[in-house]
């Protein structure tokens, strides 16, 4: 079944968004007529990237019998200065916490997500430079 999204204008710059039966609001800043009732559409792209690669990495690590950890993923994007503004540079930070984390397997899972499984990463690569950092218990790895 294909993904389907619809939005209904709620006035100002606010829209009620529906994606496969899930509802949320998207809106703009007050300085451009919004009321800040929800995230911006471009920001949701960064969330989609974090979610896509996160689900991949968790799934791959589970197959590698690694399940005892905490994972947070931060994604930062730099927009172009001229319109249409788009993300041209993205930094994905994988923050793992836990005891006896296997860096070799974690790196392999991240690389597999980036290069083979995450469709959002693949779409972004068409327009942006994507850099990745992996942190284990707050320490940046190489």
N, C-alpha and C positions, 0 to 999 in steps of 0.2 A: 504494500500500500504506500503510495507516495506521501511525503510530508505535505501538509497544507497549512497555510497561515492566512488569516484574514484580520483586518483591522477596521474598527468603526470609530469615526471621528466623534469626540466627546466635547468639542468646543476648544477654543484657544489653539494650543499645539498638542493637546492630549488625545491619545487614541487608546481604545480598549483593544488589546491584541489577543488573538486566539491562535494557538499553535497546537494542532492535534488534540483539541479538547482542553487545553490548559490556558487559562486567562491571566493576563497581567497588563499593566498600563505602561505605555511609553509616552514620554513627554520631553519638553525642552526646558532650558533655563528660563527664568523670569525675564531676563534681559532681552530675550527674543520672542516673548509672548507666551511662554509656558508657565506652568505652576509647579514644576519639579515633582510631579506625581509618580514618576517612574524613570527608569533608565533611558538613556539615549540609544537610538538604533546602532550607531557605530560602536558604542561601548559594549553592546550585546555581542558584537562580533568577537571581541576579546574574551568574553565569557564563554562563547561557543568554542573557541580554541582551547581554553583551559579545560572545559568539560570533555571535549573530544579526546584530547591527549591524556587527560586524567583517567578516563574510563579505559583507554587502551593500556596504559601503564599498570593500573591495578589488575586488569585481566591477565596481562602477560606475567606480572609478578606472581599472581596466584598459581599460574601454570608452573612457575619455577619454584613453587612451595614457599614463597615469601609472603607472609600475611601479617606479621607482627610489626606494624609501624604506623605512624601517622603521616599524612601527606597533605600539604597545602601547596597550591600552585598559584603564583602571582604572574599576571601577564600585563606588560606595559607596552603601549604603542605610541609612536611618534607620528603625528599627522603632517602632511605637506602644508605649506603656507598658503598655497593658492587653490582656488576652487577648480574642479571638485576635490575637496580635501579627502585624502585616504591615508591609511596607515602604510608608510613606506619602510618603517623599521619597527621590529617587535622583539621584545625580550621576554622569554618564558623562564620563570624561576621555579624549579621543583624543590620544595622544602620537605625533606624526609626527617622524621624523628623516630628514634627507636634504639634498641640495643643490638649490637652485632649485625649492623646493616651490611649487606654484601654489595659493595660499590660496583663490582664488575657486572653483576646481574642487573642492578638498577640502571646503569649506563646502557646496557643492552636493551632493556625494556624501553627506555626513553628514545633511543635511536630507532628502534623498530616502529614505535609510534610515529615519530617524525618522518621517517622515510618510506614506511610501508602501509600503515594502517589509518592514520588520522587524515580524513578527507578535508577537514577544515585547514589543517597545516598545508596540505597540497594546494588548496585554493589560494591561501595567503601567499605562498611561495611565488605565485604568478605575478604578484605586485609588490612584495615586501621582502626585505632581508630579515630572516628570523634567526635570533641567537638564543642559545639555551644555557642555563646555569643549573647545576645540581648542588644542593646544600645537604649535608648530613649533619644533623644535630647542630645547626647554625653555622657550620664551617663550609665555605665554598670549596668544592673539589676541582680537580683539574681534568 
